[in-house]
Amino acid sequence: MQLSRTTWAIADWLERKIGERGILLAFMLPAIAIIVIAQFYPLIYSLWISFVDWTLTKSIEPGPFVGVANYSKMATDSVLLQTIGRTFVFAISSTAASVIIGFILAYFTVGERPAVRIARTILILPMVIAPVAVGTIWRMMLSARVGPINDMLRGIGVPAPDWLGDPRLAVLSIIIIDVWEWTPFVFVIFAAAISSLPSEVLRAAEVDGATPLQILFRIVLPMLAPVGLLVVMFRLLDALLTLDIVFTTTFGGPGFATHTLSFWIYQQGLRYFNISYAAAISWATMLGCLILVIGLLVWRARISRWQQA
């Protein structure tokens, strides 16, 4: 009881001295300090590392300052340039497929019927599985010799391809895996957005004789455009930074066929121990993603202003 009174007395004294906002800030300071220590310090340190010469196979201490040498090296790294193009192809293909499929699933599962509820529950299951587990499961399913997918193909007389061993099929395989895993994320967001659309507008369009396709393309899609851009932004960022699927299925192979930016950074930093070069690629990737995010947010703001006009 005495402790409780003392606590209330201290809280009352603090409120009189620094106000309610001051108390709120005081309680937030430990969390802010942890964030600064755990997030900002490593970021600043990695930025500094990107301007020095540090390879762990040569020294355990950072080397001399080399300016932008690590960044200029990126322009002559043929593997990195190919990886950037491959990553964009993967990200755009995966994002487009997951957004389209996710929207279609959301559009046709709106409602509260028992069958629809069960379908929604089943559709979100891939999203709750750990990405490493997803990659491991699909690696076993796509195994050329003992995978169940190839067993089914052999059973109907179709030649069984080497899904993860053929360069072209390997890229297609990781796209399919990524779409399977993250389409539920798109589905959940679009399902919530469609459910929140004003029913009066949709009923008025039906009364006026609009067909379902006209309602979809002239009312539903324009109203969902801001939400759709956010979904595209999140999916693009996630796909551009994909590592776990590649790591657990193909390990970047065959050759460099399925190398992504994140996997190449991992290779440089934790396999070849080129710490400075890995830090430079990481910062260049982060700046590229930041520019992409700003562009999409500006586009979304313009669409929102146009809808309100």
C-alpha positions in Angstrom: 0.0 0.0 0.0 2.8 2.4 0.9 4.6 1.6 -2.4 1.4 2.3 -4.3 1.0 5.7 -2.6 4.7 6.5 -3.3 4.3 5.6 -7.0 1.2 7.8 -7.3 3.0 10.7 -5.5 5.9 10.4 -7.9 3.6 10.3 -10.9 1.7 13.3 -9.7 4.9 15.3 -9.1 6.2 14.4 -12.6 2.9 15.5 -14.2 3.1 18.8 -12.4 6.7 19.3 -13.4 6.9 18.1 -17.0 3.3 17.6 -18.0 1.5 14.6 -19.5 3.5 14.7 -22.7 6.7 14.7 -20.7 5.6 11.6 -18.8 4.8 9.9 -22.1 8.2 10.8 -23.5 9.9 9.6 -20.3 8.2 6.2 -20.6 9.2 6.1 -24.3 12.8 6.9 -23.8 14.0 3.3 -22.9 12.3 2.0 -26.0 13.8 4.8 -28.1 17.2 4.1 -26.7 17.0 0.4 -27.5 15.9 1.3 -31.1 18.8 3.7 -31.5 21.3 1.2 -30.2 19.9 -1.8 -32.1 19.0 -0.1 -35.4 20.6 3.2 -36.0 24.1 2.4 -34.7 24.5 -0.7 -37.0 23.2 1.3 -39.9 25.7 4.1 -39.4 28.5 1.6 -38.8 27.6 -0.3 -42.0 27.6 3.0 -43.9 31.1 3.8 -42.7 32.2 0.3 -43.5 31.1 0.8 -47.1 33.7 3.5 -47.5 36.7 1.5 -46.3 38.5 -1.6 -47.5 37.6 -4.5 -45.3 37.9 -8.2 -46.2 37.9 -10.6 -43.3 40.3 -13.0 -45.2 42.9 -10.2 -45.0 42.3 -8.7 -41.6 39.9 -8.8 -38.7 40.0 -5.0 -38.5 38.5 -2.5 -41.0 41.1 -1.3 -43.6 41.9 2.2 -44.9 39.4 4.7 -46.2 38.8 4.1 -50.0 36.0 6.6 -50.7 33.4 5.4 -53.2 35.6 2.6 -54.6 33.2 0.0 -53.3 30.3 1.7 -55.0 32.2 2.2 -58.3 33.1 -1.5 -58.2 29.4 -2.3 -58.5 29.3 -0.8 -62.1 31.9 -3.4 -63.3 30.5 -6.4 -61.4 28.9 -8.4 -64.2 27.4 -10.9 -61.8 25.8 -8.1 -59.8 24.4 -6.4 -62.9 22.9 -9.7 -64.1 21.5 -10.2 -60.6 19.8 -6.8 -60.5 18.0 -7.6 -63.8 17.1 -11.0 -62.6 15.8 -9.7 -59.3 13.6 -7.1 -61.1 12.2 -9.8 -63.4 11.5 -12.0 -60.4 10.0 -9.2 -58.3 7.7 -7.8 -61.1 6.5 -11.2 -62.1 5.8 -12.4 -58.6 4.1 -9.1 -57.6 1.9 -9.0 -60.7 0.8 -12.6 -60.3 0.2 -12.4 -56.5 -1.8 -9.1 -56.8 -4.0 -10.4 -59.7 -4.6 -13.8 -58.1 -5.1 -12.3 -54.6 -7.6 -9.7 -55.9 -9.6 -12.4 -57.8 -9.7 -14.6 -54.7 -10.8 -11.7 -52.5 -13.5 -10.5 -55.0 -15.1 -13.9 -55.2 -14.9 -14.8 -51.5 -16.6 -11.7 -50.1 -19.5 -12.6 -47.8 -20.3 -14.4 -44.6 -21.5 -17.7 -45.9 -20.0 -20.7 -44.0 -18.3 -22.1 -47.2 -16.8 -18.7 -47.9 -15.4 -18.4 -44.3 -13.8 -21.9 -44.6 -12.3 -20.9 -48.0 -10.8 -17.7 -46.5 -9.3 -19.7 -43.7 -7.7 -22.2 -46.0 -6.4 -19.5 -48.4 -4.4 -17.7 -45.7 -2.6 -20.8 -44.5 0.5 -20.4 -46.7 1.1 -17.0 -45.2 1.5 -18.3 -41.6 4.1 -20.9 -42.5 7.7 -19.9 -41.8 9.4 -18.9 -45.1 12.3 -21.3 -44.5 9.8 -24.1 -44.0 8.0 -23.1 -47.2 11.3 -23.3 -49.1 12.1 -26.7 -47.6 8.6 -28.1 -48.4 8.7 -26.9 -52.0 12.3 -28.2 -52.5 11.1 -31.7 -51.6 8.0 -31.3 -53.7 10.0 -30.2 -56.8 12.7 -32.8 -56.4 13.5 -34.2 -59.8 13.7 -37.8 -58.7 11.5 -38.3 -55.7 9.2 -35.2 -55.7 5.5 -35.9 -55.6 4.9 -33.4 -58.5 7.2 -35.3 -60.9 5.7 -38.6 -59.7 2.2 -37.4 -60.7 3.6 -36.2 -64.1 5.2 -39.6 -64.7 1.9 -41.2 -63.7 0.1 -39.5 -66.6 2.9 -40.0 -69.1 4.4 -36.5 -69.0 8.2 -36.2 -69.0 9.3 -35.0 -65.5 11.4 -31.8 -65.7 14.2 -30.9 -63.4 12.5 -28.0 -61.7 15.4 -26.7 -59.6 18.2 -27.9 -61.9 17.2 -26.3 -65.1 18.1 -22.5 -65.2 14.8 -21.3 -66.7 12.6 -23.7 -64.7 14.5 -22.8 -61.5 13.5 -19.1 -61.9 9.9 -20.0 -62.7 9.9 -22.3 -59.7 11.0 -19.7 -57.2 8.4 -17.3 -58.7 5.7 -19.9 -58.2 6.8 -20.5 -54.6 6.9 -16.8 -53.8 3.4 -16.3 -55.3 2.0 -19.3 -53.4 3.4 -18.0 -50.1 2.5 -14.3 -50.4 -0.8 -14.3 -52.4 -2.7 -14.7 -49.1 -1.2 -11.4 -47.9 -2.7 -9.7 -50.9 -5.9 -11.6 -50.5 -6.4 -10.5 -46.9 -5.8 -6.8 -47.6 -8.1 -6.8 -50.7 -10.8 -8.8 -48.9 -10.9 -6.1 -46.1 -10.8 -3.3 -48.7 -13.7 -4.8 -50.7 -15.8 -5.4 -47.6 -15.4 -1.7 -46.7 -16.6 -0.4 -50.0 -19.9 1.6 -49.7 -22.7 -0.8 -50.6 -25.0 2.1 -51.6 -22.8 3.0 -54.6 -22.7 -0.6 -55.7 -26.5 -1.1 -55.4 -27.1 2.2 -57.2 -25.0 1.0 -60.1 -27.0 -2.3 -60.2 -30.3 -0.4 -60.2 -29.0 1.8 -63.1 -28.4 -1.4 -65.1 -24.6 -1.7 -64.8 -23.3 -5.2 -65.6 -21.0 -7.0 -63.1 -18.0 -6.2 -65.3 -18.8 -2.6 -65.5 -19.2 -2.4 -61.8 -15.8 -4.1 -61.4 -13.8 -2.0 -63.8 -15.6 1.4 -63.4 -16.4 1.4 -59.7 -14.6 -1.2 -57.7 -11.1 -1.1 -59.2 -10.9 2.8 -59.2 -12.0 2.9 -55.6 -9.4 0.3 -54.6 -6.6 2.0 -56.5 -4.9 3.6 -53.4 -5.1 0.3 -51.5 -3.8 -1.6 -54.6 -0.8 0.7 -54.8 0.1 0.0 -51.2 -0.2 -3.7 -51.8 2.0 -3.4 -54.8 4.6 -1.4 -52.8 4.7 -4.0 -50.0 4.9 -6.9 -52.4 7.6 -5.3 -54.6 9.7 -4.5 -51.5 9.4 -8.1 -50.2 10.1 -9.6 -53.6 13.1 -7.4 -54.2 14.6 -8.5 -50.9 13.8 -12.2 -51.2 16.5 -14.4 -49.7 14.9 -17.3 -47.7 13.2 -19.1 -50.7 16.4 -18.9 -52.8 18.5 -20.0 -49.9 16.4 -23.1 -49.1 15.6 -24.3 -52.6 18.3 -23.5 -55.2 21.0 -21.7 -53.2 21.3 -19.3 -56.1 21.8 -22.1 -58.7 22.1 -23.6 -61.1 25.1 -21.4 -61.6 23.9 -17.8 -61.0 20.4 -18.4 -62.5 18.5 -17.7 -59.3 20.8 -15.2 -57.6 18.8 -12.3 -56.1 20.2 -9.1 -54.7 19.8 -10.2 -51.1 21.4 -13.6 -51.9 24.4 -11.9 -53.6 24.8 -9.6 -50.6 24.8 -12.7 -48.4 27.4 -14.4 -50.6 29.7 -11.3 -50.6 29.4 -10.8 -46.8 29.1 -14.2 -45.3 30.7 -16.5 -47.9 33.4 -14.4 -49.5 33.8 -12.1 -46.5 33.9 -8.9 -48.6 32.4 -6.9 -45.8 32.8 -3.5 -47.3 31.5 -4.5 -50.7 28.5 -6.2 -49.1 27.7 -3.1 -47.1 28.0 -0.9 -50.3 25.5 -3.1 -52.2 23.2 -3.1 -49.2 23.1 0.7 -49.0 22.6 1.0 -52.8 19.8 -1.5 -52.5 18.2 0.4 -49.7 18.4 3.7 -51.5 16.8 2.1 -54.6 14.0 0.7 -52.5 13.5 4.1 -50.9 13.2 5.9 -54.3 10.7 3.2 -55.3 8.6 3.7 -52.2 8.6 7.5 -52.5 7.5 7.2 -56.1 4.6 4.8 -55.3 3.5 7.0 -52.4 3.5 10.1 -54.5 1.5 8.3 -57.2 -1.0 7.1 -54.5 -1.4 10.6 -53.1 -2.2 11.9 -56.6 -4.8 9.2 -57.1 -6.4 10.0 -53.7 -6.6 13.7 -54.5 -8.1 12.9 -57.9 -10.8 10.7 -56.2 -11.6 13.4 -53.7 -11.9 16.1 -56.4 
